């Protein structure tokens, strides 16, 4: 025997779709805020003296490796 299938209630389907759309909008807003925060943190890190030192050191290492080959 197979269980009887019911046609979905259109109103319930629309309510679920609306709920899912609201959840997705909230998730998108949260992602946008986190993305902005990450951008601020990256900007802050790039402006630090330690980061500048590491970039300069990496540049020197790459120039040395290219010349020695």
Long-range contacts (C-beta under 8 A, 24 or more apart in sequence): none
